[in-house]
């Protein structure tokens, strides 16, 4: 039976998005797996399961790869922003700040987490297709760049910022007519997207902003999708954005920033083969440079907004296997102590993952199993058809590539508490998110007196 282990030698240490497991993965003399110098099964014993584990070295290597590639391939200024929707926490904000990067937030919660974690407001952008007045106000007060997504943003801000006050720093988001379905893309004139202005509305909006004293338009933004393995759509995007940049500058906006969004894919299963961070940045940097040269434009500051490719493969979730059910001739289920509430991606997008028994990742597989979550929902399955050695109840299974869009999309479905999270580095593990307790889930419940009397 095929070996099915996320542990690989010969990893790409410079581009963590191309590996299944964190770059610090090792096997000790007993055949057990360590990450960040910490034995995974020992982390499970110490902190309980499910447990989100984040490898600091992998995350920092990805940050470094974006920074170095931007410096190497782009002649102008540049900045990588972390799309914090992928995983938002104080510790991540603080690591991002220490790496000199900026951050993309989409709510007051993400903004607050970024600011409290040490990311300066001047390096944060606020996105959103329906920002509340409170979110706009909070962003403005903290010097955050606001990405104008629609007319409603313009109307609300023009009403909120009094005459004579400091103008708001703005970026303008438009839909570039490039649509990606992960492994293929199309170009259309219009896109069925809830985000951003249509290209043909751009001139009118630029004119409107020019006559708005509260507005200072610094940048243009577009984002074409996520988990993308092709470079071509990003190259096409550069030309569309350069046209928009030219128009904005001709209309008198001293626009300096061109924000090309995120989207670089990561390796979740063996067959995934995304480009490296360096290749992605190189492709975009060259395309933007060429598009600007052709149009005789002074190079803008190049901004990108990676989320998944920065954090996904630094994360592993540890679970303990509990009950087992064999349906002869059909399937064997191994049930774990978490599931769709800590990783909603399989049930939401049919996403695939890789996993292993962390104390014997290299043992030969003996059977094919399905890893089921503990929620009251038949579709709560994290992995289908996973080759594993015969597994005893109580063994710890590690699911790889869970650093992005797991914790940030988690829920309390079935009133199951969220897992704890630890960051590991050089043999040290630090708790960065406490495990919720069932009592925590009652924190915001209110039982009005008349119901208490009934009880
Ligand atoms: N910038 C903008 C404006 C975005 O909307 C996104 C992702 C990013 C940057 C970061 O994209 P990334 O580098 O992570 O691909 N929940 C889904 C992914 C949703 C992505 C939403 N926007 C998932 O779990 O696959």
Boltz pocket constraint, residues with backbone or C-beta under 6 A from the ligand:
constraints:
  - pocket:
      binder: B
      contacts: [[A, 83], [A, 85], [A, 86], [A, 104], [A, 127], [A, 223], [A, 225], [A, 226], [A, 227], [A, 261], [A, 262], [A, 263], [A, 264], [A, 305], [A, 306], [A, 307], [A, 308], [A, 309], [A, 345], [A, 349], [A, 404], [A, 405]]
      max_distance: 6.0
